[in-house]
Every structure is written in C-alpha cells, then in structure tokens.
Amino acid sequence: MTEEAGLLSRLAARLQEMAAQGNTATYGALAADLNIPGPGSIAKLAQALETLMEADAALGRPIRAALCEARLGGGRPAPGFFEKAVALGFDVSDPDRFVKNNRERLFEKS
C-alpha cells in the first residue's frame, strides 16, 4: 500500500469514527491524530480530504471533509473546502447551511 493510500484509509476510518461520535476536529488535531509527518502535514491532510471529497461527490454521499474545522474558522472548514465543493458542482452560497447539512447527514448515517 502506498503512503497516500495508507493515509486515505486511515483518514476515512477516523472520519467514520468522528461521525459515529458526532464530533468534528481541527485540521491540526486530525493531522496529529493520524500521525501525518511534517513539515506540510496540513497540506498532506488537505490533499487527502480533497480526494475523499471527490469520491463522496461521485457516490452521492455526504462530504466527510465537512467534519473538519479551521482553527480560526468559527466551526467551519477552511476556505479550500468550499473551493473544492464549488469545483465539484455544489452550491455553497450559504456555507453554514452546506456544512450543517453534510454534518447532519454524516451523523445520522453512522
């Protein structure tokens, strides 16, 4: 298994746990929890999250990356999350509602 595939697998499992517990986490806490080596641990995490966003969108599933919070984002994911969501065709004109809807769907599916 490649390093990237291993990270994706660990990330998917951790996000599933978070959804089951009804939790969110900051990018830094999630990177530390997954033992992503630095420098660039947040960038590596962000790339993996974008890959999962692509998979979720393709399968019509709630976006698991919505469980992440920017350290200074007031509970919202980082701006890159919203940019990727728009690139995937989602309407994020009401970003709080978009995040809330995805989190609710994740919490009820777990």
Secondary structure, 3 states (H helix, E strand, C coil): CCHHHHHHHHHHHHHHHHHHHCCCEEHHHHHHHCCCCCCCHHHHHHHHHHHHHHHHHHHCCCCHHHHEECCCCCCCCCHHHHHHHHHCCCCCCCHHHHHHHHHHHHHHHC
